Amino acid sequence: MNDLLLTAQTGYTHGPYTEESATLLSAQEKEWTGKIGMDYRLNDSLMVYGSYSKGFRAGNFNAGVYYEEREFEDAYAAPEFLDAYEIGIKADFWDRRARINSAFFYYDYTNQQFINVVGVSNFLENAGGSKIIGFESEMFFAITEALTVQLGMGILETEYTELELSNVQTVNDDDDIVDLSGNELISAPKISANVSIDWEIFSNNAGYLSMNLNGNYQDDQWYSAYNDKIGYENIKQDAYAIYNARFTWFSSNDDYTIAIWGKNITETKYDSYAINLQAGFGFDYYQQGAPATYGLEMTYRY
């Protein structure tokens, strides 16, 4: 059982700080959490399983600097609750040279916590409810003794089932509320995938040369719970893919390695995060992803 006591002291909005001008806020939370699961092995190579778990994230007070006035009661974000269901399989085949782990899952959130940007202030908020339906799979194949391939994919369908936030274009009007139910969750691409290939290119008595090529794909995703409403249509990232490469020489007695590598070798341009700062500064802020990067590594063990 989670048992947590939180306290926070907030200062008076105008004038110097004194003990009389401060309000002490507190919250005490208790919640049972846990997980129950069952698996069944159909044979030596195939297992099916199912599980249910109940999650809990404690509430918290919004602290730090605010640029918008708020009621003291709004400084607290309520606890988050999660009911998670999962069914899946784990399978080995092809003389154990191949493995597939796959699962379907359903997440039902109550009071899901997330960061909401209002003006130039970040507030921890609660959504009334949200849900995630998904599928994920990991696959491994040993094609030969020198060549292995790993694949992964994920599919998500997300939705805020209940969410109302202030209209940021009229932030001083507390009665102007936007219904965002039906919007997609933040940073939740519908499709994601990855691939990694390891190949031992060459070997002799001195050592061996290994190559790794890998890449990952991310579908369109929103960086704000507002999605495309009231001026947030650009706070997103379109689908993109990143590819990396690494060549490593391993000595036969493992006393040294030499590697050259490159990340984002196709120079894909993407944004890892974005914030709408139109209300405060008149522009949108984007945090660019890492550019193409190359390096050389040498390791010696003694």
N, C-alpha and C positions, 0 to 999 in steps of 0.2 A: 504494500500500500504506500502511495506517495503522500507525504505529509509535509507541507511547506508553509512557512509564515513569511510574508513579505511586508515590508514597511517602506514608506517613502515620505519625504518631507518636501513640500512645495512652497516656494516663496511667494510673497505678495507681488502682484503684478506691477504696481506703481509704488515708488518711494523706496526708502532704505529697508533692508531686511532686519527684522527683529523676531524674537520668539513669538511675540503676539501676532505678527503678520504672517506666520506660517501655519499651514494646515497639515496635520499628520494623518496620512492615509495608510490603511493596513488591510491585509486580506489573508485568510487562512484557508488552505485547500487540502482536501483529503480525497483520494480516489484509488480504488483497487484496479490494478492492471495485471495482465498476464497473457499467456498464450497456451492454446491447446491444439495438438496436431496428431495426425495418424498417418502412417505410411504402410504400404503393403507391397511386398516383393513378389511379383508374378513369376519371375524366374531369376537366374543368376545375373541376367543382363538388363532387367527392366523393373523399375520401381515406380509406383504411383503414390501420391501423397496429397493431403489436404490439411489446412490449418485455419484457425481463427485466433485473432489477437486483438486486445483492447489496449490502445495507446492513450497517453495523457501527457500534455505539455503544460507546465504551470503557467499561470497568468503572470503578467509583469507590468511594471509602471513605465510609462514613457518618461524618460529623463533627458537631460541635456538642454540644448538651446532651442527655443521655439520662436518662430517669426510670425505666428498667428495666435491670437488669443483663443484659449480653450477653457472650458469648465474643468474644475478639479476632478469631477467624476469621470471625465473623458480621458484622464491621464492613465487609466488602468485598462489593460487588455485582458479579457476573461480567459480562463483556461481553455485549451484546445483538446478535443476528444476525437479519437479515431477508432472505428471498427474496421478491421482489415480481414478479408477473406482471400484464400489462395488455394488453388489446386494445380498440380503439375506432375511432370514425369522426369525421371532420370534414367537414361538408357545408354548402354554400351553395346557396340556391335562391330562387325568387320574384324573379328578376332581381337577385340578391344583396341583397335586402332582408330576407332571413331567414338565420339561421345556427344550426346545431345541432352541438354537440360532446358526444359521449357515450362512455362507457368502462365496461367490466367489469374488475374487478381482484380479485386474490387475494394476500393477504399471509400468509406463513408465518413466524412469529417463533420463535426459539429463545432461551431465557433472557431473555425480555422484561422490561425494568426498569419498575418502578412504585413509587409511594410507598405504603407500608402504615402505617396508624396503629395503634400498639399502646399501649393506655393513653392517655397524653398525649404519646407520643413518635412522631416520624415517621422511618421507616426506608426506605431504598432497598432493594427486594427484587427477586428474580428469580422469574418464573414459568417452570416447566419448558418450557412451550410454549403458544402461542396462535395463532389464525388469524382472519382477517377476509376475508369474501367480500362484495363490494359492487358497486354500480352508481351512476354519477353522470352527470348531464346538464346542460348549460348551453344555453339557447336565447335567441336575440335576434330581434326582429321590428320592422322599421320600418313601422308600419301606414300612416303618412302622413309627410310631411316634418316635421310638428309633433308626432307622437305615436310613441313607441317603447316597447316592452315587453321586459323581460328576465325570464326564468324560470330557476330552478335547482332541482334535486332530487337527493337522495341516498338510497340504500337500503343498510343494513348488516346483516350477520349475523355476529356475533362470538362467540368462545368461547375460554375457557382450556382447552386440551386436556390440560394437566398443571399443577396448582397445589395445593400443600399449604402451609398456614399454621397458626400456632399458634392454639389456641382462646383467644380473648381473654378469655373468662370465667374461665379457669384459667391466666392468663399465667405464673404461677410454676412451672407443670408443663410442662417442656420436652418431655415425652413425649405430651402431649395435642395431637394434630394434627387439623386439619379438612381433608378432601378437597374442594377447590373446583373441580375439573375439571368442565366443562360450564357454569360461570357465564359471564355476559356480561362484556365488558371495561368498564373504567371510562370514563364520559363518552362512550358510544357509542350514541346514539339510533338505533333501527332505521330511522326515516324522518326526513328533514329536507328543508325546502323554503324557497325564497325567491322573492319577486317584486318588481320595481321598475318603476314607470311614470313616464316623463318626458313632459310635455305642455307645449308652448309655447302658453299660453292667449291671449296678446294681444301684438301688436307694432305699433309706429308708428315715426316718424322719431326719437323720443327713445330708444327701446330696446325691450326685450321682457320679458314676465313669464313665468317658467317655474315649473311645479309638478312636484315629485317626491313620489310616494307609494311606500313600500316596506314590506315586512313579511317576517318569517321565522318558521318553525315548527320546533319541536324535539319529537320524540317522547319517550316515557318513557326515562329513563336512570338508571343507578346511579352513585353516587359512591364506591363501595367494591367491591373485588374479592370481598368476602364476600356481595354481593347481599342476599338476604333471610335469610341464615343467622345464627344465634346473636345476635339482637338488632340486626341491621343493616337490618331491613326498612324503616326510615324514612329511611335514608341514600340518598335518591333524589330525583328530580324528575319529577313527572308532566308529561305533554305540555302545551305552552303555545305561544302565538304573540304576537309583538310587532309593532306597527305604528308607523311613523314618517312624518312629513310635512314638506315644506319648500317654501316659496314664495320665489322669488328674482327681483328686478328687475335686469336687466343694461342698463347704458347703451349707447347705440349706438356710442360710440367706446371702450367698455370701460374708462373711467377710474374708474367706481365701480359698486358693487353693493350692494343692500340685501336682506337675507333675514330672514325669520321662520321658525322651525322648532319642531317638537315631536317628542320621542322617547318611545316607549311611551305613545302618546296614549290608549290604551284602559285605562291604569293596570293592566296585567297584573302580578300578584304571582307571583314565582318565585324560586327559590334557585339561584345560580350555582355553589354548592359546599356540601358538608356533611361533617361529621366526627362519628364516634361517640366521645364523651368520657365515656361512662358509667363505664368502669373507673377513670378518674382523678378526674372532677369530678361524676359522676352526672347528666350531661345530654348531649344532642346539640347540636352547634354548627352553625348554618346561616348562610351568607353570602348575604344577600338581593341580588337583582339590582337594577339601577338603577330608581328609580321614574319616574313621568311627569316629564319635564323640558322646559321651553320656553325659547326664547332669541331674541334679536335680534342680527343681525350687520350691520355696515356697513364697507365697504372702499373706500378711495380710493387711486388710483394716480396718481403724478405724476413 
